[in-house]
Amino acid sequence: MVDGTWPTVRFEFSAPAGWNRSNLDSAAERVAIAACATWWELAPLRTGRWTLLLDASDSTGSPPPSAWRTDGTLSIPLGCHPDGPGVWDLARAPHLIVAGATGSGKSSLLRNVVASVPLGWCWRVVVIDPKELDFAPARYEIEVAGLAEAPNVLSTLADQLAARKQRLSAEGCDHWRSVPECIVPVRPVLVVVDEAADLLAGVGLTKPETQVVRDAVGIIARQGRACGFHLVTAFTRPDTDAVPGAIRDQFAARVALGPLSQDGAKMVFGSQRVPALPEIAPGSGLSLGLDGGQRLRRLRSPWVTIDDVRKRHGLPVVGPTS
């Protein structure tokens, strides 16, 4: 059957007497291996009944999902789950971690996020692109900063967050969406930080600049939700030292594209017990907490170029991009 936009096989069964979740997980994994399925999901239906979903795609036969645009709500479609759209709900999970090695489709997913939000008075988008490659041609409507400008830009954002927090307090509001309509609308801010591990480690920065970056990222991650600041941090080589635990815990939504090492799985998902993914097409991986829940799911994101970002924001294209 085709479930949503992903070919799958679904089984419904009754749990044997005396079996717990661990027994069911082990049995489901054996079934998935025997069926040569690259991914599976096990979920309860009702008392004593379970459903097992097996991936029946060949990773190359079906086209990736197209990029969507949000409708002004606090949600950003990232791609497809086996049973339907994979949508990042910013109201439930305000910040997102994206991990993926070179060639995994990480930069494309970041461009998809940026392309999905309406600009102008609707959203403000700030991108920290240390390599000054992935987003450099997409300037103008999108604020893009390189490595040299990163500490100052992030520090300024933290100051603006503090000012907005004071404004909300003065209006008697505890959340930016609670500001009365008679007051000038509060515009949400999307902050995308690529190569976050290098920035947080101070690669190419002085010690004072590194501390500024760490402090600003920490402030946005801890206080951004109520003030309408949403943070996306991207890592090429995730490990347990890439992000301090206190900051990492603020990121409820997490995506990993391509295979993960045990250290990478622990950093992104908080556990080394993550099903291994084969070397598959760019944009395929795992997600956790996009809807605020704790269900680990397979995700397939669309391929988005810089020109796609520009076209979605009403800007002229700049030529072939990868």
N, C-alpha and C positions, 0 to 999 in steps of 0.2 A: 504494500500500500504506500501511497505518498501522503505523509502526515505534514500538513502545512506546505512548505517548499522543499522538504527533505525526504527522500525515500527511506522508509523504515519498516521494520517488522515488529508488530506488537503482540505480546502474549499476556493473557490474564489467567491467574491461577490462585489456588488456595494454599496457604502456607501449611506445611506438614506440622502435626502436633508436636509441640516442644521446641520448635525452631525459633531462634531469635534473629535480630537483624543481621548479626554477623554471619550466621549460617546461610541466610538468604543471599547476602552479598557474595559470599564465596561460591554458592551454587550458580548465581547469575553470571559471575565472572567466568566460570567454567563453560557455561552455555555460550557466552559471547566468544570465547576462544575457539570452541568447537565450530561455531558458525562463521569464523574468520571475520567477525565484526570488529571494526576499529574503535567503536564506542558503544556503550550501553548505559541505560538509565533504569533504576528500579525505584518504584514509588508505591506507597500504599493507596488502595482504592477505598476500602471500607474494612470493617472488622474481619480479619482473616483472609482478605482478598488483596492481591498485589498485581501490578502490571509491570512487565519487563519490555523495554523498548530497545531494539537492536538497530544499529546503523546499517542500512542496506545500500549505501552509496559506494561508488568506486573512487571517490575523491577527485575524479577528473571528468566523469560523464555528465554531471549536472552543472549548469552554469551557476556562478555565485549570485547571491541576491543583489538587486539593484540598490542604489543609495536612496534613502527616503529623506524628506524634509519634515521637520517638526511643524506642528500647527500652532505654536505659541504656548503650548503646555510645557510643564517641566519634565520633558522626556525626550530622549534622543535615541532613535533606532540605530543599533550597531550592526545588525545583520540578522541571521536566522539561527534559531535553535532547531533541533530535530522536530519539535512539535509546534513550531510557530515562530513569530518574530522575536528577535532578541532585543529588547528595549531597555535602555538605561533610564531608570526612574530617579531623577535627581532629587525629588522630594523625599524619597526613602533612603537613597544612597547618594549623598551630595558630592562625593569625590570618587575618582576612578584611578586605579593603577593599571597600566598597560605594559606588559613585558613581551619581548620577542627579539630573537636574534636577527641579524642582517638577512634580508630576504624573506622574513616571515610574514610581511604585510603590516608591520607595526606602523610605519609612516602613513600607509594608506588608511588605516583605521583612524589615526589622528586627523587626517584630512577629512575623513567622513564625519567625524565629530564636529569639526569646524564648519563644514559645508551644511550641516543640518540645522544650525541655529540662525534665525533671521537677525540681521544686523540693524543698524540705525538706532531708533529709540527702543527696539526690542531687547537686544543683547549687545554687550560689549565683549569682544574677544581679544585676549592678549596671548601671544604665542612666544615662548622662549625657545629659540632654535639655535643652540650653540654652533652647529655645523653651518648655519646660514645657507642651507641648500633646500630643504624640504618645503619651506614656506617663504623663502625670500621673494620669489616672483608674485606671491599672493599678498603683497602689501596693500597700501591704500586704505581699504575699509577695515582690514585686519591689522592690529598693532603687532608688529614682529620685532623682536629684539635678539641680537646675537649674544655671544659670550661676554663681550666687554660691557654691554649695557645691562646684563641680567641682574647684577646686585642692585643697581639703582632702580630698575623697573620693579623688581619684586619688593624692595623696601617701600617704594611709593605706593604699591598696591596694598601693603600691610597698613600704611598710614591712612589710606583711603577707606580701608575696612574699619579702622578704629573710628574715623570720623563718621562713617555711616552708622556704626554702633551707637555713638553718642546721639545722632539724629533720631534713631529709633527710640532710644530711651527718652528723649525730650518729647516725642510724640506719644509716649505711653504704649509703644508697641514692642513686642518681643520677637517679631519676625518681619522680614522686609515685605512680605505679601499682605501684612496686616495694616500697612500704611493707608490711611483714608484716601479715597479717590480725589478729594478736593486738593490734596497736596501733590506736588510734582511727582510723577511716578518714579519708583526706584527701579533702575535698570539692572538686571542680573549680570554678573561678570563671569565669563568662562576663562580660566587661566590654564593654558596648556604648556607644560614644561617637558621638553624632549631631552633625552640624555640626562635625566635627573640624577643618576648615580654619580656621574662625573661632576655635576654642579655641586651636589651635596658633599662630595669628597674634596672639592676645591681644586680640581684639575684646571690649570690655566688661570687660577685666581690667587690673590694674596690671602693670608690668614684672616685679616679683618673682613675682606669681601666674602670669604667662605662662611664666616659666622653670620654675616648679614643675610646671605642666602638661606642658611639653615633656620635662622630666626623667623624670616618672612614666610618660608614654606610652612613652618610649624604654626604660626599665627593663622594663616589662611586655612590650614587643615583643621585646626581646632575651633576656630570662631567663624569660619566662612559660611556655614549653613544658614544661620539665622539672618545673616546680612546679605545673602544672595551671591556669595562668591563660591564658585565651584571649581575645583582643582583636578586637573588630569596630569599625572606624572608618568613618564614613559621610560623604560629601562631596556637596554640592549642585553646586558648580562646581569640579570637579577641574582642577588645572593642575600644572605641574612644580614650582611653589613651595609647593604646599599641604602636602606632607610632605617633610621632609629625606630625601635618598636613603638614608642609613644606616638610617633607620627603615623607609622604604618597602620596602627589600630584605627585611625580616623577614616581610612579608605574602606568603606563597606563594599564597593563595587570593584571587582578585579577581573582582568582578562589576561590570559597568556596565549600567545600564538606560537605554534610549532612545539617541538619537544622541549621538555624542561628537565634540568638536573634536579637532584634531590634538594640541594640548597636553594635552587630557584623555586621549586615547588613550595618549600617551607616559607620563603620570603613572600611569595605572591598569595598563596592560599592558606598559609599557617599550618600546613601538614605535608609530610613527605609521602603520604599515601594518596598519590594522585595517579590515575590511570595514564599509562604511557601512550603518547600519540606517535604514530609513524611519521616519516618524512612525507608530508602531504602538501597540497597546493597552498600558496600564500593566502593568508586570511583565515585559515582554519585553526581552531584552538579550543580553549576551555574558558568558561566564565563562571563567576561566583558572585552572588549578591546584587545583580543588576536591578532586581526588583525588591531589594531589601531582605530577601530570604537567604538561606544557607545551603541552597541546592547547587551542587557543581554540575554544570551542563556544558555540552559541546556547542561551540559557536562558529559560524561561518560568516565572515564580513565581506562586503563588496570591495572591489578595487576602485579607488578614487584617485584621480590625478589632480595636480595643482590647477589645471584648466577647469576641471569639474568644480572645484571650489569657487573659482572666479565666475564661472557661468551661473552658478547657483546664487551668487551675490550680485548678479547683474553687471559684471565687469567683463571687458573684452579678454579673449584668450591671448596667451603669450606664445603659443606654438607647442610642438610636441614635448610632452613631459612623461616621465616614467613614474 
